[in-house]
Amino acid sequence: MAMPESLMRLARRLTASPIVALLIALALMAAALALAIQNDRYGKAERLRQASVQAQILASSLAAPLAFNDDGATREYLNAFRNDATIQAAAAYDPQGHLVAGFAQPGTVLPTVGRLTAPTLQGPDLIVTAPVAQNDTRIGSVYLRFSIESGLRRALRYLGIALIVILASLLVALLGAAYASLSHSHAQLKNEIDSRQKAEAALRQAQKMEAMGQLTGGVAHDFNNLLMVASSGLELLERTSDPAKRERLKTGIRQAVDRGAKLTQQLLTFARRSPLNPEVIDLADRLHGMDTLLDRSLRENVAIRFDLAPDLWPVEVDASQLEVAVLNMALNARDAMPEGGTITITARNERRAEGGDRVLLAIADTGVGIAEDKIAKIFEPFFTTKGVGQGTGLGLSQVYGFVQSSGGEIEVTSQPGQGTVMCVLLPRTTKRPPAVAAPTAARRTEGRRRALLVEDDEAVATMVGGMLDELGFDHHHVASADKALECLEGEAEVELVLSDMVMPGAMSGLDLVRAIARRWPRLPVVLMTGYSAAAASAAAEGVRLLLKPYRIEDLAAEIDAASGKR
């Protein structure tokens, strides 16, 4: 950019006048100092804003772990901040201010009691706190301590800038050109930053939509299959009177419902809203119990073979998540054999001198294999080689998460064209599996009792009402908590309230429980929900809760427990 003629004339005049040049240099130095002070003020404000945002993000991430008292997950989130050199300390506290988890860099001490305070400066450090809330209820707090640039260092930097300005000012002849060049560079840099921010925002949105497309497409595909099993099974039930065939159809429909519930459980586990429930199990019994589900999940040209040692040690894992993991590995093996093949499920004991004894569970296929450069990526969430709608990329991620949460290991060996073997090593437990009791049928209560059913979904209300009828309850149905209170005001015969958790209107199911506890403290109440975030609030208040979908036996057990409690 050419220097304007007026600036060139000014430069020539200033060159002939050292006094004027010195005055301008002093003026520029003062302007530079003022600008430095202003930039310092803006920099502090921006750092405070960024620190507050980081604290809020951490508080949001820790809501579920603190609600479920999951100290391990809390430490995992906090440890993610260790690599940030500006963070000197990070901690999480419970509602009473007791330390749950945290860390501090050398020379820094964590407060022993957590208190919510306004952002404060302590020497070179900035301290920020934030509340952790779940459904407007404070369940803890977070503490972050950031190191910021010292005043001496800023002063030295500004002094250097001032010296540079003075030296530049002495070159009066080049003043105009330098200013013009600086203005042009600043504008160009600003345009480039704006363009980059827009490009990054577009990329994040594209990645978000791609992940959403993968997730919804794959999950919709799985649920459509389950709905097909249930729908066709019901249609065939209406067309056949053969008791054996009807029993097989009912078994298939029940397995489809259970599989749908497990898929929902899997998604909630990915979202870290559903905790694992470990129990001691006989691995062989669990695997044999999955043969029907596996047969229905595989194609006709895929055979499945079991090779299970007769004396397998027991393991302590979440049985539901184990079955989902086995199913995910089997489905992955099926998809690797488009022309058909054999899946072999092997289980045996492995004695180890170090690390403790393990039970090996291996699933081998005769498929196309996995390229070496992709083996390290197969457990990443959303990684898939399938097209959109053909898989979520969450299956093997669930397997990896299950194995890690169970204290195990997973190994993959594969050769392109020769198949793949996935080996899961689970720790042996010295505990024994509980004795399997014969299933208890839901018992009908003696005499008819009266229940109030609060459910806004008519289809669900019809099915639950049928269950209540089978359990010996006459029931009245309303669709909101407000209507339920009106009914209780005029109905003295109600002996049980069964309510959904999330409903339209100002009151939730939990609000209804609180209102009933104040006015009718001896009236039993059972909540039901399919929304896991609501379950944390109910659990925190000790409310009886049924997770959808549930069986009539589960409903009978909760009713008995609630009636006994009251």
VMD Tcl script that draws the C-alpha trace (Angstrom):
set ca {
  {0.00 0.00 0.00}
  {1.50 3.39 -1.03}
  {2.00 6.06 1.61}
  {-0.38 9.04 1.18}
  {1.28 12.29 0.04}
  {0.13 14.15 3.17}
  {1.93 11.63 5.42}
  {5.09 11.95 3.32}
  {5.05 15.73 3.75}
  {4.48 15.30 7.51}
  {7.40 12.87 7.72}
  {9.73 15.37 5.96}
  {8.72 18.15 8.35}
  {9.20 15.93 11.44}
  {12.65 14.88 10.24}
  {13.72 18.56 10.27}
  {12.36 19.10 13.78}
  {13.85 16.80 16.51}
  {11.83 18.55 19.24}
  {8.56 17.84 17.47}
  {9.71 14.28 16.82}
  {10.54 13.82 20.51}
  {7.13 15.18 21.54}
  {5.39 12.85 19.13}
  {7.51 9.96 20.45}
  {6.45 10.79 24.01}
  {2.82 11.06 22.91}
  {3.06 7.71 21.16}
  {4.69 6.17 24.25}
  {1.85 7.46 26.42}
  {-0.68 6.16 23.91}
  {1.08 2.79 23.86}
  {1.06 2.64 27.65}
  {-2.64 3.51 27.76}
  {-3.33 0.88 25.11}
  {-1.32 -1.68 27.06}
  {-3.29 -0.94 30.24}
  {-6.55 -1.22 28.33}
  {-5.47 -4.47 26.70}
  {-4.44 -5.79 30.11}
  {-7.89 -4.97 31.49}
  {-9.64 -6.61 28.56}
  {-7.31 -9.60 28.82}
  {-8.23 -10.11 32.48}
  {-11.93 -9.87 31.69}
  {-11.59 -12.40 28.89}
  {-9.58 -14.77 31.11}
  {-12.24 -14.51 33.81}
  {-14.95 -15.27 31.23}
  {-13.05 -18.29 29.92}
  {-12.41 -19.58 33.44}
  {-16.10 -19.22 34.35}
  {-17.11 -21.11 31.19}
  {-14.65 -23.91 32.01}
  {-16.05 -24.16 35.53}
  {-19.63 -24.32 34.21}
  {-18.71 -27.04 31.69}
  {-17.00 -29.07 34.43}
  {-20.02 -28.64 36.74}
  {-22.37 -29.86 33.98}
  {-20.16 -32.89 33.26}
  {-20.02 -33.86 36.96}
  {-23.79 -33.72 37.54}
  {-24.38 -37.41 36.77}
  {-21.28 -38.76 38.62}
  {-22.10 -36.74 41.76}
  {-25.78 -37.73 41.58}
  {-24.83 -41.42 41.51}
  {-21.84 -41.04 43.91}
  {-19.55 -42.30 41.13}
  {-16.20 -41.12 42.55}
  {-14.26 -42.89 39.80}
  {-16.02 -40.97 37.02}
  {-15.59 -37.75 39.01}
  {-11.82 -38.31 39.24}
  {-11.72 -39.16 35.53}
  {-13.30 -35.83 34.58}
  {-11.03 -33.87 36.92}
  {-7.87 -35.64 35.75}
  {-8.61 -34.45 32.22}
  {-7.58 -30.97 33.42}
  {-4.10 -32.07 34.56}
  {-2.64 -31.48 31.09}
  {-3.69 -27.82 31.13}
  {-0.61 -25.94 32.34}
  {-2.71 -22.95 33.43}
  {-4.80 -25.00 35.91}
  {-3.07 -25.29 39.28}
  {-5.86 -27.15 41.09}
  {-9.29 -28.67 40.41}
  {-11.73 -30.31 42.82}
  {-15.33 -31.44 43.28}
  {-17.26 -31.21 46.57}
  {-20.54 -32.69 47.78}
  {-23.45 -30.48 48.96}
  {-21.96 -30.33 52.50}
  {-18.65 -29.06 51.14}
  {-16.75 -32.32 51.69}
  {-14.03 -33.05 49.15}
  {-15.04 -35.83 46.71}
  {-12.05 -35.77 44.33}
  {-9.42 -33.36 43.07}
  {-5.78 -32.64 42.38}
  {-3.32 -29.82 43.00}
  {-0.01 -29.02 41.31}
  {3.12 -28.86 43.52}
  {3.07 -25.75 45.65}
  {-0.73 -25.51 45.57}
  {-3.13 -26.69 48.30}
  {-6.77 -27.66 47.80}
  {-9.35 -26.17 50.19}
  {-10.60 -28.82 52.61}
  {-14.13 -27.36 52.51}
  {-15.87 -26.37 49.28}
  {-17.62 -23.00 49.31}
  {-19.23 -21.08 46.46}
  {-17.52 -17.69 46.09}
  {-17.25 -14.99 43.49}
  {-14.20 -15.20 41.19}
  {-11.19 -13.91 43.15}
  {-7.52 -13.18 42.58}
  {-4.97 -14.57 45.05}
  {-1.56 -13.34 44.00}
  {-0.88 -14.64 40.49}
  {-3.83 -17.11 40.65}
  {-7.49 -16.77 39.67}
  {-9.99 -18.88 41.69}
  {-13.40 -19.75 40.22}
  {-16.18 -21.90 41.72}
  {-19.48 -23.12 40.28}
  {-22.46 -25.08 41.64}
  {-23.32 -28.58 40.34}
  {-27.07 -28.91 39.95}
  {-29.48 -31.69 38.96}
  {-33.04 -30.59 38.13}
  {-32.58 -27.27 39.96}
  {-31.23 -29.09 43.05}
  {-27.66 -28.33 44.11}
  {-25.77 -31.59 44.52}
  {-22.23 -30.22 44.88}
  {-19.72 -27.67 43.63}
  {-16.50 -27.45 41.61}
  {-13.32 -25.48 42.31}
  {-10.78 -24.37 39.69}
  {-7.55 -22.43 40.32}
  {-5.84 -20.85 37.29}
  {-2.38 -19.29 37.07}
  {-2.30 -15.95 35.27}
  {0.54 -13.82 34.10}
  {2.26 -11.88 36.89}
  {2.22 -8.09 37.02}
  {6.03 -7.95 36.76}
  {6.03 -9.99 33.59}
  {3.29 -7.85 32.08}
  {5.20 -4.71 33.05}
  {8.36 -6.02 31.37}
  {6.39 -6.86 28.28}
  {4.79 -3.44 28.18}
  {8.19 -1.83 28.80}
  {9.55 -3.68 25.82}
  {6.62 -2.49 23.74}
  {7.22 1.09 24.91}
  {10.93 0.90 23.99}
  {10.01 -0.43 20.59}
  {7.54 2.42 20.14}
  {10.21 4.98 21.13}
  {12.73 3.51 18.71}
  {10.13 3.40 15.99}
  {9.11 6.96 16.71}
  {12.69 8.16 16.15}
  {12.35 6.91 12.61}
  {9.95 9.72 11.88}
  {10.44 9.52 8.16}
  {8.91 6.01 8.16}
  {6.10 6.75 10.63}
  {3.33 7.08 8.09}
  {4.27 3.95 6.17}
  {4.58 1.89 9.37}
  {1.15 3.03 10.56}
  {-0.47 2.32 7.24}
  {1.17 -1.10 7.04}
  {0.12 -1.95 10.60}
  {-3.51 -0.93 9.91}
  {-3.60 -3.01 6.77}
  {-2.09 -6.05 8.53}
  {-4.54 -5.71 11.42}
  {-7.53 -5.62 9.09}
  {-6.19 -8.57 7.12}
  {-5.57 -10.60 10.30}
  {-9.04 -9.80 11.59}
  {-10.59 -10.99 8.34}
  {-8.55 -14.18 8.46}
  {-9.57 -14.85 12.10}
  {-13.24 -14.28 11.26}
  {-13.00 -16.62 8.27}
  {-11.29 -19.30 10.34}
  {-13.88 -19.07 13.13}
  {-16.69 -19.45 10.58}
  {-14.94 -22.43 8.98}
  {-14.42 -24.09 12.40}
  {-18.07 -23.53 13.34}
  {-19.19 -25.04 10.02}
  {-16.88 -28.03 10.56}
  {-18.19 -28.64 14.10}
  {-21.78 -28.50 12.83}
  {-20.96 -30.89 9.98}
  {-19.31 -33.34 12.39}
  {-22.27 -33.07 14.75}
  {-24.75 -33.78 11.96}
  {-22.65 -36.68 10.67}
  {-22.53 -38.25 14.14}
  {-26.26 -37.68 14.59}
  {-26.95 -39.26 11.21}
  {-24.87 -42.31 12.10}
  {-26.52 -42.68 15.49}
  {-30.14 -42.18 14.44}
  {-29.77 -44.26 11.31}
  {-28.27 -47.26 13.09}
  {-30.57 -47.09 16.11}
  {-33.65 -46.68 13.89}
  {-32.55 -49.75 11.94}
  {-32.18 -51.81 15.12}
  {-35.51 -50.68 16.57}
  {-37.32 -51.30 13.29}
  {-36.06 -54.89 13.39}
  {-37.31 -55.27 16.96}
  {-40.69 -53.75 16.05}
  {-40.90 -56.15 13.10}
  {-40.36 -59.12 15.41}
  {-43.03 -57.90 17.86}
  {-45.53 -56.90 15.14}
  {-45.23 -60.09 13.10}
  {-45.26 -62.18 16.27}
  {-48.54 -60.62 17.42}
  {-50.08 -61.13 13.98}
  {-49.07 -64.81 13.96}
  {-50.42 -65.23 17.50}
  {-53.83 -64.16 16.22}
  {-53.66 -66.69 13.38}
  {-52.54 -69.83 15.25}
  {-54.06 -71.95 18.00}
  {-51.16 -74.40 18.37}
  {-50.01 -74.02 22.04}
  {-46.38 -74.89 21.26}
  {-46.21 -72.44 18.37}
  {-47.92 -69.72 20.41}
  {-45.39 -70.25 23.22}
  {-42.48 -69.90 20.76}
  {-44.00 -66.71 19.35}
  {-44.47 -65.24 22.84}
  {-40.86 -66.09 23.66}
  {-39.68 -64.31 20.50}
  {-41.75 -61.20 21.28}
  {-40.43 -61.12 24.85}
  {-36.85 -61.41 23.61}
  {-37.46 -58.52 21.18}
  {-38.78 -56.35 24.02}
  {-35.84 -57.29 26.25}
  {-33.40 -56.56 23.44}
  {-34.98 -53.13 22.90}
  {-34.63 -52.40 26.61}
  {-30.98 -53.46 26.46}
  {-30.39 -51.20 23.45}
  {-31.83 -48.27 25.41}
  {-29.64 -49.25 28.39}
  {-26.64 -49.29 26.04}
  {-27.36 -45.77 24.78}
  {-27.79 -44.49 28.35}
  {-24.48 -46.09 29.33}
  {-22.76 -44.29 26.43}
  {-24.25 -41.05 27.74}
  {-22.91 -41.85 31.25}
  {-26.41 -41.70 32.69}
  {-26.81 -45.36 33.52}
  {-24.44 -47.02 36.02}
  {-23.16 -50.58 35.73}
  {-24.65 -53.13 38.13}
  {-22.06 -55.90 38.64}
  {-23.17 -59.32 39.86}
  {-21.51 -62.73 40.14}
  {-22.56 -64.90 37.19}
  {-21.91 -68.28 35.59}
  {-20.52 -67.27 32.20}
  {-21.43 -70.56 30.50}
  {-25.08 -70.29 31.59}
  {-25.28 -66.72 30.30}
  {-23.78 -67.61 26.93}
  {-26.02 -70.66 26.48}
  {-28.99 -68.48 27.36}
  {-28.15 -66.17 24.46}
  {-28.24 -68.82 21.73}
  {-31.81 -67.99 20.66}
  {-31.12 -64.25 20.58}
  {-27.91 -64.80 18.61}
  {-29.66 -67.11 16.14}
  {-32.31 -64.48 15.50}
  {-29.67 -61.75 15.09}
  {-27.53 -63.61 12.53}
  {-28.24 -64.41 8.90}
  {-29.15 -67.90 7.73}
  {-25.76 -68.30 6.07}
  {-23.91 -67.63 9.37}
  {-23.44 -70.57 11.73}
  {-22.62 -70.19 15.41}
  {-20.63 -72.68 17.46}
  {-19.95 -72.75 21.21}
  {-16.75 -74.14 22.73}
  {-17.14 -73.60 26.48}
  {-14.99 -75.25 29.12}
  {-17.09 -77.24 31.63}
  {-15.47 -75.76 34.75}
  {-15.44 -72.01 34.04}
  {-14.65 -69.77 36.99}
  {-17.35 -67.24 37.96}
  {-16.91 -63.58 37.04}
  {-18.38 -60.41 38.55}
  {-19.76 -58.19 35.78}
  {-22.93 -56.40 34.69}
  {-24.77 -59.34 33.13}
  {-26.90 -57.17 30.87}
  {-23.89 -55.28 29.53}
  {-22.03 -58.59 29.05}
  {-24.84 -59.87 26.85}
  {-24.89 -56.61 24.88}
  {-21.11 -56.83 24.42}
  {-21.31 -60.43 23.18}
  {-24.15 -59.49 20.84}
  {-22.20 -56.50 19.51}
  {-19.12 -58.64 18.82}
  {-21.27 -61.30 17.16}
  {-23.00 -58.71 14.97}
  {-19.64 -57.24 14.04}
  {-18.45 -60.74 13.09}
  {-21.63 -61.33 11.07}
  {-21.11 -58.13 9.08}
  {-17.52 -59.18 8.36}
  {-18.87 -62.31 6.57}
  {-21.14 -61.02 3.77}
  {-20.93 -64.39 2.01}
  {-21.57 -66.35 5.20}
  {-19.27 -68.27 7.54}
  {-18.89 -69.50 11.11}
  {-18.75 -67.63 14.43}
  {-17.05 -69.54 17.24}
  {-17.60 -68.45 20.84}
  {-14.93 -69.86 23.16}
  {-14.61 -69.56 26.93}
  {-11.90 -71.07 29.16}
  {-9.92 -70.40 32.33}
  {-6.49 -68.78 32.15}
  {-4.09 -69.01 35.10}
  {-1.63 -66.13 35.33}
  {1.31 -65.58 37.62}
  {0.89 -61.81 37.40}
  {-2.32 -59.82 37.36}
  {-4.53 -62.60 38.74}
  {-6.43 -65.43 37.07}
  {-8.67 -64.55 34.15}
  {-11.60 -66.04 32.27}
  {-11.08 -65.79 28.52}
  {-14.06 -65.12 26.26}
  {-13.17 -65.19 22.56}
  {-15.35 -64.60 19.51}
  {-13.78 -65.67 16.22}
  {-15.12 -65.30 12.70}
  {-14.07 -66.48 9.23}
  {-14.68 -63.09 7.63}
  {-12.73 -60.54 5.65}
  {-10.56 -59.45 8.57}
  {-9.50 -55.97 9.65}
  {-6.72 -53.93 8.09}
  {-3.81 -53.28 10.45}
  {-4.21 -49.50 10.29}
  {-7.85 -49.77 11.41}
  {-7.44 -52.13 14.40}
  {-6.40 -49.22 16.66}
  {-9.57 -47.29 15.70}
  {-12.31 -49.92 15.95}
  {-13.10 -49.13 19.59}
  {-13.49 -45.37 18.99}
  {-17.08 -44.09 19.36}
  {-18.82 -43.55 15.99}
  {-15.99 -45.22 14.03}
  {-17.55 -47.47 11.42}
  {-16.77 -48.70 7.93}
  {-20.47 -49.09 7.16}
  {-22.72 -46.61 5.43}
  {-25.10 -44.25 7.24}
  {-28.08 -46.18 8.58}
  {-26.18 -49.49 8.62}
  {-24.41 -49.02 11.95}
  {-23.90 -46.47 14.71}
  {-20.20 -47.05 15.31}
  {-21.10 -47.55 18.99}
  {-21.10 -51.36 19.20}
  {-17.40 -52.04 19.75}
  {-17.12 -48.82 21.78}
  {-19.67 -50.35 24.17}
  {-17.60 -53.54 24.29}
  {-14.46 -51.59 25.18}
  {-16.28 -49.55 27.84}
  {-17.79 -52.68 29.38}
  {-14.42 -54.48 29.52}
  {-12.64 -51.47 31.05}
  {-15.39 -50.94 33.65}
  {-15.18 -54.63 34.57}
  {-11.42 -54.48 35.18}
  {-10.66 -56.65 32.15}
  {-8.65 -56.48 28.96}
  {-9.48 -56.89 25.27}
  {-7.17 -58.08 22.51}
  {-7.82 -58.20 18.76}
  {-5.92 -60.29 16.25}
  {-6.83 -60.19 12.58}
  {-5.46 -60.86 9.13}
  {-7.22 -59.50 6.03}
  {-8.99 -62.39 4.33}
  {-8.46 -64.80 7.25}
  {-10.93 -63.58 9.86}
  {-10.75 -61.86 13.26}
  {-10.53 -63.03 16.87}
  {-11.63 -60.75 19.72}
  {-10.46 -61.95 23.13}
  {-11.98 -60.52 26.31}
  {-10.14 -61.33 29.55}
  {-12.31 -60.89 32.66}
  {-10.99 -61.13 36.25}
  {-11.86 -64.30 38.13}
  {-13.87 -63.83 41.31}
  {-13.79 -66.06 44.38}
  {-17.48 -65.36 45.03}
  {-20.07 -67.91 43.99}
  {-23.08 -67.14 41.78}
  {-26.35 -66.99 43.70}
  {-28.64 -69.98 43.45}
  {-31.17 -69.59 40.67}
  {-34.61 -69.42 42.19}
  {-37.68 -70.55 40.33}
  {-39.51 -67.60 38.78}
  {-42.24 -66.24 41.00}
  {-45.50 -65.41 39.32}
  {-47.06 -62.07 40.08}
  {-49.53 -62.77 42.85}
  {-53.03 -61.40 42.84}
  {-53.98 -59.46 45.97}
  {-56.76 -60.78 48.17}
  {-59.88 -58.78 47.46}
  {-60.11 -55.81 45.13}
  {-58.18 -52.62 45.97}
  {-58.36 -49.19 44.34}
  {-55.45 -47.48 42.61}
  {-54.98 -44.11 40.92}
  {-52.99 -44.33 37.65}
  {-51.36 -41.07 36.48}
  {-50.08 -41.45 32.89}
  {-50.34 -39.08 29.90}
  {-49.73 -41.76 27.23}
  {-53.02 -43.55 26.52}
  {-51.38 -46.68 25.09}
  {-49.12 -47.07 28.12}
  {-52.04 -46.37 30.46}
  {-54.08 -49.14 28.83}
  {-51.32 -51.72 29.28}
  {-50.48 -50.67 32.86}
  {-54.18 -50.64 33.70}
  {-54.39 -54.24 32.50}
  {-51.50 -55.16 34.79}
  {-53.21 -53.49 37.75}
  {-56.39 -55.40 36.99}
  {-54.46 -58.67 36.98}
  {-52.95 -57.75 40.36}
  {-56.39 -57.19 41.88}
  {-56.70 -53.41 41.57}
  {-59.61 -51.37 40.28}
  {-58.09 -48.18 38.94}
  {-58.98 -44.66 37.88}
  {-56.84 -43.04 35.17}
  {-55.88 -39.35 34.91}
  {-53.33 -37.71 32.58}
  {-51.66 -35.11 34.83}
  {-50.48 -34.50 38.38}
  {-52.99 -31.66 38.85}
  {-55.88 -33.99 37.93}
  {-54.48 -36.60 40.30}
  {-54.60 -34.19 43.25}
  {-58.17 -33.22 42.35}
  {-59.12 -36.90 42.29}
  {-57.46 -37.59 45.65}
  {-59.32 -34.66 47.21}
  {-62.66 -36.27 46.37}
  {-61.72 -39.97 46.56}
  {-61.13 -41.50 49.99}
  {-60.78 -45.12 48.77}
  {-57.47 -44.84 46.91}
  {-54.91 -47.28 48.35}
  {-52.10 -46.80 45.81}
  {-50.86 -44.11 43.40}
  {-48.90 -45.25 40.33}
  {-47.55 -42.22 38.41}
  {-45.36 -41.45 35.42}
  {-42.32 -39.27 36.16}
  {-42.40 -36.85 33.21}
  {-45.80 -35.43 32.28}
  {-47.26 -32.28 30.72}
  {-48.20 -29.44 33.02}
  {-46.49 -27.54 35.80}
  {-46.10 -30.55 38.12}
  {-43.88 -33.57 37.51}
  {-44.33 -37.00 39.03}
  {-41.77 -36.13 41.71}
  {-43.72 -32.95 42.57}
  {-46.82 -35.13 42.93}
  {-44.99 -37.47 45.33}
  {-43.96 -34.50 47.49}
  {-47.52 -33.14 47.55}
  {-48.94 -36.54 48.52}
  {-46.29 -36.98 51.24}
  {-47.37 -33.67 52.81}
  {-51.12 -34.28 52.67}
  {-51.51 -38.09 52.70}
  {-48.27 -39.37 54.24}
  {-49.46 -43.00 54.55}
  {-50.56 -43.35 50.91}
  {-48.11 -45.59 48.94}
  {-46.73 -44.06 45.72}
  {-44.71 -45.73 42.95}
  {-43.15 -43.71 40.12}
  {-42.35 -45.09 36.67}
  {-40.16 -43.57 33.98}
  {-38.22 -44.30 30.84}
  {-36.14 -41.14 31.24}
  {-32.91 -41.87 33.10}
  {-32.08 -38.27 34.03}
  {-35.28 -38.15 36.10}
  {-34.34 -41.37 37.88}
  {-31.43 -39.67 39.67}
  {-33.77 -37.14 41.31}
  {-36.19 -39.84 42.44}
  {-33.39 -42.02 43.81}
  {-31.97 -39.07 45.75}
  {-35.31 -38.66 47.57}
  {-35.83 -42.37 48.27}
  {-38.91 -42.70 46.04}
  {-39.93 -46.14 44.74}
  {-39.16 -46.19 41.02}
  {-39.92 -48.53 38.10}
  {-37.82 -48.20 34.94}
  {-39.73 -48.76 31.69}
  {-40.14 -51.26 30.18}
  {-41.02 -53.50 33.14}
  {-42.88 -56.74 33.71}
  {-45.94 -57.38 35.82}
  {-43.72 -59.21 38.33}
  {-41.61 -56.03 38.72}
  {-44.77 -53.95 39.24}
  {-46.08 -56.37 41.88}
  {-42.75 -56.30 43.73}
  {-42.62 -52.48 43.78}
  {-46.22 -52.23 44.96}
  {-45.50 -54.67 47.82}
  {-42.32 -52.76 48.75}
  {-44.08 -49.37 48.67}
  {-47.02 -50.65 50.73}
  {-44.68 -52.19 53.31}
  {-42.63 -48.99 53.51}
  {-45.68 -46.86 54.22}
}
mol new
graphics top color blue
foreach p $ca { graphics top sphere $p radius 0.5 }
foreach p [lrange $ca 0 end-1] q [lrange $ca 1 end] { graphics top cylinder $p $q radius 0.2 }
display resetview
